[in-house]
């Protein structure tokens, strides 16, 4: 189903049958490291950013602690918080999106036997 839709969409676009807005070109290469953060608005976004970080951490912590418990493995909330925080701070310098866990993706990965290298 998805493959057929993708092929049809690509074909329609190739033959000019699909008309959509042109938003501009997509930059090539890796993102540039930058410190273009809105420093003058730090106090304004501090509370919303903290809430978003806590919700993201809570979701990832719930997933990982549940899976660790089911597997009889040790789970460290501090290590989880540091890793999530480090990833989110690093991605901010490249204009990326916040990172975090997802109940549905993690559950699906676990059901099909997905494993990390570590």
C-alpha positions as CSV (number, residue, x, y, z in Angstrom):
1,X,0.0,0.0,0.0
2,X,2.6,2.6,1.0
3,X,5.0,1.6,-1.7
4,X,2.3,1.8,-4.4
5,X,1.3,5.3,-3.1
6,X,4.9,6.4,-3.1
7,X,5.4,5.2,-6.7
8,X,2.2,6.9,-7.8
9,X,3.1,10.1,-6.1
10,X,6.6,10.2,-7.6
11,X,5.1,9.4,-11.1
12,X,2.5,12.1,-10.8
13,X,5.2,14.6,-9.7
14,X,7.5,13.6,-12.5
15,X,4.9,14.0,-15.2
16,X,3.6,17.3,-13.8
17,X,0.3,15.9,-12.7
18,X,0.7,16.8,-9.0
19,X,0.6,20.5,-8.3
20,X,1.7,21.8,-4.9
21,X,3.3,24.9,-3.5
22,X,7.1,25.3,-4.0
23,X,8.7,26.2,-0.7
24,X,12.2,26.7,-2.0
25,X,15.3,24.6,-2.2
26,X,16.5,22.2,0.4
27,X,20.1,23.0,1.6
28,X,22.6,20.3,1.0
29,X,25.3,19.1,3.3
30,X,25.5,19.0,7.1
31,X,23.9,21.8,9.2
32,X,26.3,24.5,10.4
33,X,27.1,24.8,14.1
34,X,25.7,28.2,15.3
35,X,24.9,30.0,18.4
36,X,22.1,32.1,16.9
37,X,19.8,31.6,19.9
38,X,17.3,34.3,21.0
39,X,19.2,35.2,24.2
40,X,17.0,38.2,24.8
41,X,14.0,35.9,25.1
42,X,15.5,33.3,27.5
43,X,13.4,34.4,30.5
44,X,10.3,34.3,28.3
45,X,10.8,30.8,27.1
46,X,12.4,29.3,30.3
47,X,9.1,28.0,31.8
48,X,7.7,26.5,28.6
49,X,11.1,25.0,27.8
50,X,11.3,23.4,31.2
51,X,7.8,22.0,31.0
52,X,8.6,20.5,27.5
53,X,11.8,19.0,28.8
54,X,10.1,17.4,31.8
55,X,7.3,16.0,29.8
56,X,9.8,14.6,27.3
57,X,11.9,13.1,30.1
58,X,8.9,11.6,31.8
59,X,7.8,9.8,28.7
60,X,11.3,8.4,27.9
61,X,11.8,7.5,31.6
62,X,8.5,5.6,31.7
63,X,9.3,3.7,28.6
64,X,12.9,2.8,29.5
65,X,12.2,2.0,33.2
66,X,9.3,-0.3,32.2
67,X,11.4,-2.2,29.6
68,X,14.3,-2.4,32.0
69,X,12.1,-3.9,34.6
70,X,10.6,-6.4,32.2
71,X,14.1,-7.5,31.2
72,X,15.5,-7.6,34.7
73,X,18.0,-4.9,33.9
74,X,19.1,-1.9,36.0
75,X,17.8,1.5,35.0
76,X,19.3,4.9,36.0
77,X,17.1,7.9,36.0
78,X,20.1,10.2,36.4
79,X,21.8,8.7,33.4
80,X,18.6,8.9,31.4
81,X,18.3,12.6,32.3
82,X,21.9,13.4,31.4
83,X,21.7,11.6,28.1
84,X,18.4,13.3,27.1
85,X,19.6,16.7,28.2
86,X,22.9,16.3,26.4
87,X,21.2,15.3,23.2
88,X,18.8,18.2,23.3
89,X,21.5,20.7,24.1
90,X,23.6,19.5,21.2
91,X,20.7,19.4,18.7
92,X,19.9,23.1,19.6
93,X,23.2,24.2,18.1
94,X,22.4,22.7,14.7
95,X,18.8,23.9,14.4
96,X,17.3,20.5,15.1
97,X,14.2,19.3,16.9
98,X,14.1,18.0,20.5
99,X,14.8,14.3,20.9
100,X,13.0,11.9,23.0
101,X,11.3,8.5,23.4
102,X,8.0,7.5,22.0
103,X,5.7,4.8,23.5
104,X,4.5,3.6,20.1
105,X,7.9,3.5,18.4
106,X,9.6,1.9,21.4
107,X,6.9,-0.7,21.8
108,X,6.9,-1.6,18.1
109,X,10.7,-1.9,18.1
110,X,10.6,-4.1,21.1
111,X,7.8,-6.3,19.7
112,X,9.9,-7.0,16.5
113,X,13.0,-7.7,18.5
114,X,14.9,-4.5,17.9
115,X,18.1,-4.1,19.9
116,X,20.7,-1.3,20.3
117,X,24.4,-1.9,20.0
118,X,24.9,-1.3,23.7
